Each structure stands twice: as C-alpha cells, then as structure tokens.
Amino acid sequence: MKIRPLTINDEVIRDAAVLYLDGITNTQSIQDNILSPLLRVIKFESMDAIMTCHLSVADVAKVKINEDVLAGLTKGKALILIDGYNEGILADIAEWQMRSVTEPDTQRSIKGSLVGNEQLKVNVNIIRNMIQSHKLSIENLQVGNETKTDVSILYIDGYVDQQILEETRKRITELDVTYLLEARVIEDALEGKKTFFPTVFTSERPDVTVSALYEGRVGILVNGIPYSLIVPSLFLHYFHQPDEYNTKSGRYGSRDPDYYVYLVGYFQ
C-alpha cells in the first residue's frame, strides 16, 4: 500500500492523503486526475464538492464503512481522505497488468487458464484479479545481502494455518545469501531436512495457486521466477493434473476422495 500525503486549501489548510495499492492502479491517472486537481483547490464546502468540481475520474463514490474501503482498495481504487471529514472518496483508477496471453510450458491444460506467471508485480496482479477479496494478504520481503530480490508471501486470512505461515515467514527471513536468482534457494530453506517426497510444490498456473490459497496453504512468489512455490505439499498433490481443475475427473481422478484410498492401498 502506498500513501501520498498532501495539503488542501480551505478556510484552513487541511491535511489529506491518497491511498492505493501499488501494481494494480494507474499511477499516471492518480497524478493527473487526483493529485493535480486536489493541489489546485482553493476552497471547498464538502466532500461532494470535491467529487463534483475537482476530481476528473469517471467512477467516484463516498465511503464510510471499513469493509467498503478494503473492498475498494483490493479492486484497484484509490482512497482519498481529508482531515475533518468522517468519510472518504473511492476513485476507480485500476489498471490490471497482464502480459500477452500464453499457455504455461510445464503445465498445459485444455480448458484451463492460458495465463502463465512472470514478473512479481504481474503475478500479484493476476492473483488479485482472481481473488478480489480483502482477506487476501500479501507480505513483501527482500532476500539477499548484496542484491535485494523481491519476494512475496501470499495467503488468505481465515483459511491459512497460522503455524505454517509463521514457519514459512521465519525460514524466508532467516535466509543469509549474497543474492537470489533462483527460487531453489527458498525451496531448500522451506524444505529443511530432505524427504523422499518434495514438501514444496511448484506451479506455473495461477488457478492452481489460487486453489491452494483457498485450501489454507501459503504461496511464495519470487521476482523474475515464472512459477509459484506452495507449502505445505504432500505426495498426493503431485498426482493432481492441471486439467482436473477444469474438467470432470474419471473414476480414479486424483481429486476424487476414493483415489486417495486407492493410492494408499497401492503404496502399501
């Protein structure tokens, strides 16, 4: 979240601020249609006057309830607050960034999403577009002593296992490396001791990542890495196929509960 403080002229000089989420808003629109008009205000009578006489944004609305504020921010809107008023203004200046539509190379699907992950801000933008809820939490970290690499931890409040979240956060923040170019360094830190089956699942598909977040798991995105890391991961997750999120599974599809019983019996 970015906060841009400013002052507005009235009968007295009032403190004000513009709040928005970086990566899903058009900063040029904020500059031209919100900040510049507000800085030119000489006098105003109410928040309605700000909306009707000064803001050159098509979609604006007054807001008082915190839930409405959170919902607006997660949809790419900017929040305008002015000292002395118990209400704010939400201005829609969203800009959903996406690269050209290409199918992931490693996890192809017939009916699934054709959007693959790439840069960190684009990845976060895609996830926010699919989970438009204020319960989606994103913690931004930087890993590396010499070169700082942006890393984001994603989870959904109310779904995530707090113990797993705390352990994930701890293992990433305690990484002591000069630089980070590959996500494998984070995978090693998250896995801890080696096991026969990997405990970190990787996915290039945003729909798989979103499904994992709703299952209470934690996602990790690394800038410049074209896939997400998902923890925890059980060996059964590696039997899932990308098409199973979009097509009907067969008798023993890996998302069929009976399939788990079948696999356990098979490996025994």
C-alpha positions in Angstrom: 0.0 0.0 0.0 1.2 3.5 -0.9 0.2 6.6 1.0 0.7 10.0 -0.7 0.2 12.8 1.9 -0.7 16.4 0.8 -2.5 19.5 2.0 -5.7 21.1 0.6 -6.6 24.7 0.9 -9.9 25.6 2.6 -10.7 28.2 5.2 -7.9 26.4 7.0 -5.2 24.2 5.4 -6.3 20.6 5.8 -4.1 17.5 5.8 -5.1 14.9 3.2 -3.8 11.6 1.8 -4.3 9.4 -1.2 -4.0 5.7 -0.5 -3.7 3.0 -3.2 -2.2 -0.5 -3.8 0.9 -0.4 -6.0 0.8 -2.6 -9.0 -3.0 -2.7 -9.7 -3.5 1.1 -10.0 -2.7 3.6 -12.8 -0.2 5.9 -11.1 -0.3 8.3 -14.0 -4.1 8.6 -13.5 -3.6 9.4 -9.9 -1.1 12.1 -10.8 -3.2 13.7 -13.5 -6.8 13.2 -12.2 -6.5 13.2 -8.4 -3.3 14.8 -7.1 -3.1 17.7 -9.5 -6.7 18.8 -9.1 -6.6 18.5 -5.3 -3.4 20.6 -5.1 -5.2 23.3 -7.0 -8.2 23.5 -4.7 -8.7 27.0 -3.2 -11.8 26.3 -1.2 -14.5 23.6 -0.9 -17.6 23.1 1.1 -17.9 19.3 1.4 -16.7 16.0 0.1 -19.5 16.2 -2.5 -17.9 19.4 -3.8 -14.5 17.6 -4.2 -16.2 14.8 -6.2 -18.2 17.1 -8.5 -15.9 20.0 -9.0 -12.3 18.8 -8.7 -11.9 15.1 -9.5 -11.7 14.1 -13.1 -12.4 10.4 -12.6 -15.4 8.7 -14.1 -16.2 6.4 -11.2 -16.1 8.0 -7.8 -18.1 7.3 -4.6 -18.2 8.4 -1.0 -17.4 5.6 1.6 -17.7 5.3 5.3 -17.6 1.6 6.1 -14.3 -0.1 6.6 -15.3 -3.2 4.6 -16.2 -1.0 1.6 -12.8 0.7 1.9 -11.0 -2.6 1.9 -13.0 -4.0 -1.0 -12.4 -0.8 -3.0 -8.6 -0.8 -2.4 -8.4 -4.5 -3.4 -10.2 -3.7 -6.7 -7.6 -1.1 -7.7 -9.4 2.0 -6.4 -7.7 5.0 -4.7 -8.9 6.2 -1.4 -8.9 10.0 -0.7 -9.1 11.1 3.0 -9.3 14.7 4.2 -8.8 15.8 7.8 -12.1 16.9 9.5 -14.4 14.6 7.5 -15.6 11.2 8.6 -15.9 9.8 5.1 -13.6 9.2 2.2 -13.8 9.0 -1.6 -13.0 6.0 -3.6 -11.9 6.7 -7.2 -11.6 3.9 -9.7 -8.2 4.1 -11.4 -7.5 0.4 -11.6 -5.0 -1.0 -14.2 -4.9 -4.7 -14.3 -1.5 -5.5 -15.8 -1.1 -8.7 -17.8 1.5 -9.9 -20.3 0.5 -11.3 -23.6 -1.7 -14.4 -23.2 0.5 -17.5 -23.4 0.0 -21.0 -22.1 2.4 -22.3 -19.4 5.0 -24.5 -20.9 5.2 -27.0 -18.0 1.6 -27.4 -17.0 -0.7 -27.4 -20.0 -4.5 -27.6 -19.8 -7.2 -28.0 -22.4 -9.9 -25.8 -20.7 -7.9 -24.0 -18.0 -6.4 -20.6 -17.8 -3.9 -19.6 -20.6 -2.1 -17.1 -18.4 1.4 -18.0 -17.1 3.3 -16.2 -14.3 6.2 -13.9 -14.9 7.3 -10.8 -13.1 6.4 -10.3 -9.5 4.0 -7.4 -9.9 2.3 -9.1 -12.8 2.0 -12.3 -10.8 0.5 -10.4 -7.8 -1.8 -8.6 -10.2 -3.1 -11.8 -11.7 -3.7 -13.4 -8.3 -5.5 -10.2 -7.1 -7.7 -10.3 -10.2 -8.7 -13.9 -9.4 -9.2 -13.3 -5.6 -10.9 -9.9 -5.3 -11.2 -10.1 -1.5 -9.6 -8.0 1.3 -8.8 -11.3 3.0 -6.0 -11.9 0.5 -2.8 -10.9 2.3 0.5 -10.2 0.6 3.7 -9.7 2.6 6.6 -8.2 0.7 10.1 -9.2 1.7 13.6 -8.7 0.2 16.1 -11.5 0.2 19.8 -11.1 -0.4 22.6 -9.2 1.4 24.2 -7.7 -1.7 21.4 -7.7 -4.3 17.9 -7.4 -2.9 15.4 -9.7 -4.6 11.6 -9.1 -4.0 9.7 -12.0 -2.6 6.0 -12.1 -1.7 4.2 -14.4 0.7 0.5 -14.9 -0.2 -2.2 -16.3 2.0 -5.9 -15.8 2.8 -6.9 -14.7 6.3 -9.3 -17.1 7.8 -8.1 -20.0 5.7 -4.4 -20.2 6.3 -2.8 -22.3 9.0 -1.1 -19.7 11.2 1.6 -22.2 12.4 2.6 -22.9 8.8 2.6 -19.2 7.9 4.8 -18.3 10.8 7.3 -21.1 10.0 7.3 -20.0 6.3 7.9 -16.4 7.2 10.7 -17.3 9.7 12.6 -19.6 7.2 12.5 -16.9 4.4 13.5 -14.0 6.6 16.4 -16.0 8.1 17.9 -16.7 4.7 21.5 -15.5 4.6 22.6 -15.3 1.0 24.5 -12.8 -1.1 22.0 -12.8 -3.9 18.9 -14.7 -5.0 18.5 -15.6 -8.7 16.6 -18.9 -8.4 13.7 -20.0 -6.3 15.5 -23.2 -5.5 17.3 -21.4 -2.6 14.0 -20.7 -1.0 12.8 -24.2 -1.7 15.8 -25.6 0.2 15.1 -23.3 3.1 11.4 -24.3 3.3 12.0 -28.0 2.9 14.5 -28.2 5.8 15.6 -31.8 6.1 15.4 -33.8 2.9 12.5 -36.3 2.4 11.7 -38.8 -0.3 8.7 -36.7 -1.5 9.2 -32.9 -2.0 7.5 -30.8 0.6 7.3 -27.7 -1.7 5.0 -27.7 -4.7 5.8 -25.5 -7.7 3.2 -24.3 -10.2 3.2 -22.1 -13.2 -0.6 -21.8 -13.3 -2.4 -19.1 -11.4 -5.6 -21.1 -10.9 -3.6 -23.8 -9.2 -2.0 -21.2 -6.9 -5.4 -19.7 -6.1 -6.9 -23.1 -5.3 -4.0 -23.8 -2.9 -4.5 -20.5 -1.1 -8.2 -21.3 -0.6 -7.1 -24.7 0.7 -5.3 -22.9 3.5 -1.8 -23.2 2.1 0.8 -20.5 1.6 2.1 -19.3 -1.8 5.5 -17.7 -2.4 6.3 -15.6 -5.5 9.9 -14.5 -6.4 10.6 -11.7 -8.8 11.8 -13.0 -12.1 10.7 -16.6 -11.5 7.9 -17.9 -13.7 6.3 -20.1 -11.1 5.0 -20.0 -7.6 6.0 -22.1 -4.6 3.3 -23.6 -2.5 3.6 -25.0 1.0 2.9 -27.4 2.6 2.8 -30.1 0.0 2.0 -33.8 0.3 2.9 -36.5 -2.1 -0.7 -36.8 -3.2 -0.6 -33.2 -4.6 1.9 -34.5 -7.2 -0.8 -36.8 -8.7 -3.0 -33.8 -9.5 -3.2 -32.8 -13.1 -3.9 -29.3 -14.4 -7.0 -30.4 -16.3 -8.6 -31.6 -13.0 -9.4 -28.1 -12.0 -11.4 -27.6 -15.2 -12.6 -30.9 -16.4 -14.6 -33.8 -14.9 -12.3 -36.4 -13.3 -12.6 -40.1 -14.2 -13.3 -42.9 -11.7 -9.9 -42.5 -10.1 -9.1 -38.9 -10.8 -6.6 -37.6 -8.3 -9.1 -35.2 -6.8 -11.6 -38.0 -6.2 -11.6 -38.9 -2.4 -11.8 -42.6 -3.4 -8.5 -42.0 -5.3 -6.7 -41.3 -2.0 -7.8 -44.7 -0.6 -6.8 -46.3 -3.9 -3.3 -44.8 -3.7 -2.7 -45.6 0.0 -3.7 -49.3 -0.7 -1.4 -49.3 -3.8 1.7 -47.9 -2.0 1.1 -50.3 1.0 
